[in-house]
Amino acid sequence: KAEPKAAEPKAAQPKALVNGWVVQVGAFNANGVAGREVEKLQGKGYPAFVFTEADGTPGPKFKVRVGPYSGRADADKTLRALTKEGYKPLLKR
C-alpha cells in the first residue's frame, strides 16, 4: 500500500530538530515557492521537507531542508551533492 509522499517529510521534521543533521537548501517568504522546491528535490530522490519558523521569527519563514541524517558524514555527503547541483546549502543541527 503506497503512502502519500507529503506525509514522510512532516514525520521527519521533529526528529531533525531533536538529534539529527539537516541540509538547508533555501529560505522563502512564500510556502508555495518552498513547496515547489521540495517537490523538485523529492523528484531527485532527496528526503526534502518544508520547515516553518515560528511567527515573529525574523527573515524568511519557510525553510527547505533535506534530511534528517543521524550522522554528520551523511549530511556532508548530501551537502556536497547539492552544491554540485548548483545549490548553496547550509548544514544545520
N, C-alpha and C positions, 0 to 999 in steps of 0.2 A: 504494500500500500504506500503510495507516494505521499510524502509530507510537503506542505507548501513551503517554498523557499524562504518566504518572508519570515516565517517563524524561527528559522535557525539563527539568523543574526541577532534577533531580540534575545533569545535564550543565552547567547554568548556574552552579551553586554555586561551583566553583573559580575561574572567571573573575571572578565578583563579588568574590571575596576578593583577587584579584591587582590588578586595574586598573579596576574598574567601580564605579558607584554603585548602591546598593540602597536601597529604601524599606522600613524595618521597620514592620510593621503591628501586631505583638503579640508577647508572650513568654509562654510557657506551661510549666507543670510536667509536663504530660502530652502525649506525642506524638500521641495520638488526637485530643485537642482541637485541637492545632496542625494536624493533617492535615485535619480538617473545615473549619477556617478557610481553608486553602489551596484545598480543593475549591470553597468558596464564591467565593473571589476568582478562581479559574480560570474558573468559570462566568460571571463578569462580563467575562472576557477579559484579566485581568491575568496576567502570567507569574510566578505565585507559587510559592514553594517553602519547605520547612522547612530551616532551618539548625540543626544540632545542636551546641551548645557542648561542649567537651571535658569529660570527667569532672573534678570538682573545681572547676569554674568556679562562682563564687557566683551566686545568682539563678536565675531560670527557665532551663531548659536548652534548650528548643525555641523558636526564633525564627521567626516567619512573616515572610518577606521577599518583596518584589516586585522583579524586575529580572533580570539586571543591565542597567544603562544605561551606555553609554560616555561620555556627556556629562552634566554636572550639570543642564543645562536640561531634558533629558528626564526625569530623576529628579524635578526640581522640579515639572514638569507633573503627573506621577503623584502626587506628594505632595499637591498641591492638589486633584486629583480625589478622592483617598481621603479627604481632610479633609472635602470636601463630602458624602461618603457617610457621615460620622459617625465615621470612624476618627481616631485620634490618632497618625499616623505620624511616624517619625523618619528623617532622611536619614543613611545610613551609607556609608562608603567602604572 
